């Protein structure tokens, strides 16, 4: 995760690995390893140098995932699900039919819940079921 963040901030600043390594005072090979997450425990001192060179805080490199990072993870998980379905022989039409059926099932459940609630609250402006939630 730290490596991806360094790459993202470096790309936002439109600087190369070589330029960032020079500004941070670290070797290009070290920075490459950190960016590729091959350096499992980069030193705090070097992260401070890299953060300073990128004009960001160390917290931005080490902190909690941002909403954008969470969304990217989710997108990756969806890609994996779709690829797994594809590899197991599920056609697009079968996948779409499955989704359509799940939507219908959800609507049936929501309607059942609504009807169950209507049974609990009989109202004077009742519809065809004989009940109205708006009256209570």
PLY file of the C-alpha trace (Angstrom):
ply
format ascii 1.0
element vertex 136
property float x
property float y
property float z
element edge 135
property int vertex1
property int vertex2
end_header
0.00 0.00 0.00
2.83 2.43 0.80
4.39 1.76 -2.59
1.14 2.44 -4.45
0.72 5.69 -2.56
4.24 6.85 -3.37
3.63 6.07 -7.04
0.29 7.90 -7.00
1.73 11.03 -5.37
4.79 10.93 -7.61
2.61 10.67 -10.71
0.39 13.52 -9.47
3.53 15.67 -9.15
4.63 14.46 -12.59
8.12 13.44 -11.48
10.12 10.35 -12.35
11.51 7.76 -9.98
14.99 9.12 -10.64
13.93 12.68 -9.81
12.15 11.62 -6.61
15.10 9.47 -5.51
17.44 12.40 -6.04
15.16 14.85 -4.16
14.67 12.39 -1.29
18.32 11.38 -1.08
17.66 7.66 -1.55
18.86 5.31 -4.25
16.75 4.65 -7.31
16.86 0.90 -6.67
15.64 1.41 -3.08
12.78 3.63 -4.26
11.86 1.12 -6.98
11.70 -1.67 -4.39
9.54 0.43 -2.07
7.19 1.45 -4.89
6.82 -2.18 -5.98
6.22 -3.26 -2.38
9.33 -5.45 -2.49
10.83 -3.65 0.50
8.62 -4.85 3.32
9.76 -2.44 6.02
11.04 0.86 4.66
12.63 2.98 7.37
10.71 5.85 8.89
13.65 8.14 8.09
13.49 7.27 4.39
9.71 7.59 4.33
10.07 11.03 5.90
12.55 11.99 3.16
10.26 10.68 0.43
7.21 12.41 1.92
9.14 15.67 2.24
10.28 15.42 -1.39
6.65 14.86 -2.44
5.43 17.74 -0.23
3.10 15.45 1.71
2.97 14.18 5.29
4.24 10.77 6.34
0.69 10.10 7.53
-0.48 10.33 3.92
1.84 7.42 3.15
1.08 5.37 6.27
-2.46 6.36 7.29
-5.81 4.67 6.85
-7.05 3.85 3.37
-8.84 6.71 1.70
-12.32 6.32 0.22
-10.72 6.23 -3.22
-8.37 3.42 -2.20
-11.28 1.47 -0.71
-13.21 1.93 -3.97
-10.21 0.78 -6.00
-9.95 -2.34 -3.81
-13.63 -3.02 -4.34
-13.25 -2.55 -8.09
-10.40 -5.04 -8.06
-12.51 -7.52 -6.11
-15.30 -7.18 -8.67
-12.83 -7.75 -11.50
-11.68 -10.91 -9.76
-15.28 -12.14 -9.35
-16.06 -11.48 -13.00
-12.84 -13.16 -14.16
-13.56 -16.17 -11.96
-17.09 -16.44 -13.38
-15.72 -16.13 -16.91
-13.02 -18.75 -16.30
-15.58 -21.16 -14.84
-17.64 -20.94 -18.03
-20.41 -18.57 -16.94
-21.60 -16.68 -20.00
-22.51 -12.99 -19.97
-26.14 -13.92 -20.57
-26.18 -16.30 -17.60
-24.50 -13.67 -15.43
-27.06 -11.03 -16.50
-29.92 -13.48 -15.92
-28.59 -14.17 -12.43
-28.48 -10.44 -11.66
-31.99 -9.93 -13.08
-33.33 -12.77 -10.92
-31.64 -11.32 -7.81
-33.28 -7.94 -8.52
-36.69 -9.60 -8.83
-36.07 -11.49 -5.59
-35.13 -8.25 -3.82
-38.30 -6.54 -5.07
-40.42 -9.50 -3.91
-38.83 -9.32 -0.45
-39.31 -5.55 -0.21
-42.95 -5.90 -1.26
-43.48 -8.67 1.30
-41.93 -6.52 4.04
-44.10 -3.59 3.00
-47.21 -5.74 3.03
-46.28 -7.19 6.42
-45.90 -3.66 7.81
-49.25 -2.67 6.27
-50.90 -5.55 8.12
-49.60 -4.14 11.39
-51.00 -0.66 10.72
-54.57 -0.70 9.31
-55.54 2.77 8.10
-58.65 4.71 7.08
-57.16 5.57 3.63
-56.38 1.95 2.83
-55.42 0.79 -0.62
-56.38 -2.52 -2.19
-54.72 -4.42 0.67
-57.01 -2.55 3.05
-54.18 -0.82 4.92
-52.27 2.47 4.73
-48.95 3.36 6.33
-49.42 7.07 5.66
-52.23 7.23 8.22
-49.95 6.54 11.17
0 1
1 2
2 3
3 4
4 5
5 6
6 7
7 8
8 9
9 10
10 11
11 12
12 13
13 14
14 15
15 16
16 17
17 18
18 19
19 20
20 21
21 22
22 23
23 24
24 25
25 26
26 27
27 28
28 29
29 30
30 31
31 32
32 33
33 34
34 35
35 36
36 37
37 38
38 39
39 40
40 41
41 42
42 43
43 44
44 45
45 46
46 47
47 48
48 49
49 50
50 51
51 52
52 53
53 54
54 55
55 56
56 57
57 58
58 59
59 60
60 61
61 62
62 63
63 64
64 65
65 66
66 67
67 68
68 69
69 70
70 71
71 72
72 73
73 74
74 75
75 76
76 77
77 78
78 79
79 80
80 81
81 82
82 83
83 84
84 85
85 86
86 87
87 88
88 89
89 90
90 91
91 92
92 93
93 94
94 95
95 96
96 97
97 98
98 99
99 100
100 101
101 102
102 103
103 104
104 105
105 106
106 107
107 108
108 109
109 110
110 111
111 112
112 113
113 114
114 115
115 116
116 117
117 118
118 119
119 120
120 121
121 122
122 123
123 124
124 125
125 126
126 127
127 128
128 129
129 130
130 131
131 132
132 133
133 134
134 135
